Amino acid sequence: MADKKKGSVREDAKALREMSEEQLAEKLDESRKELLTARFKHATAQLEKTSELKALRKQVARISTILNEKRS
């Protein structure tokens, strides 16, 4: 996920907007678990790409935002 280039953010958001609420909820849960795992790896000095933390946080925020838009 952290390997993506900046130009793909719009494409990623577009793909997320096309998902149903159930799919987004599953994706959000999965992304949060990935973030938790990355945090543990970072704390134990096993995470090589620390930029992955920022990318995962943004991904969780992006999914949450889109899910909230769909629910309201």
PEZI-V616658 format. One record per pair of residues at least 4 apart in sequence whose ideal C-beta (glycine too) atoms are under 8 Angstrom apart, sorted by the first residue. I is the first residue (numbers start at 1). J is the second residue. D is the distance in whole Angstrom. If there is no record, write none. Layout:
# PEZI-V616658
i->[I,I]
j->[J,J]
d->[D,D]
This chain:
# PEZI-V616658
i->[1,1,1,1,1,2,2,2,2,2,4,4,4,4,7,8,9,10,11,12,12,12,13,13,13,14,15,16,16,16,16,16,17,19,19,19,20,21,21,21,21,22,23,24,24,24,24,24,25,25,26,27,27,28,28,28,28,28,29,30,31,31,31,31,31,32,32,33,34,34,35,35,35,35,35,36,37,38,38,38,38,38,39,39,40,41,41,42,42,42,42,47,47,51,52,53,54,55,56,57,58,59,60,61,62,63,64,65,66,67,68]
j->[34,52,55,56,59,49,51,52,55,56,8,9,12,55,11,12,13,14,15,16,59,62,17,62,66,18,19,24,27,62,63,66,66,23,24,27,24,25,67,70,71,26,27,28,63,66,67,70,29,67,30,31,63,32,60,63,64,67,33,34,35,56,59,60,63,36,60,37,38,56,39,53,56,57,60,40,41,42,47,52,53,56,43,53,44,46,47,46,47,50,53,52,53,55,56,57,58,59,60,61,62,63,64,65,66,67,68,69,70,71,72]
d->[7,7,6,6,6,6,6,4,4,7,5,8,7,7,8,6,6,6,6,6,8,7,6,6,7,7,7,7,7,7,6,5,6,4,5,7,7,6,7,5,7,7,6,6,6,6,5,7,7,7,6,6,6,6,7,5,6,6,7,7,6,7,5,5,6,6,6,6,6,6,6,7,4,7,6,7,6,6,6,6,6,6,6,7,6,4,4,8,4,6,6,7,7,6,6,6,6,6,6,6,6,6,6,6,7,6,6,6,7,6,6]
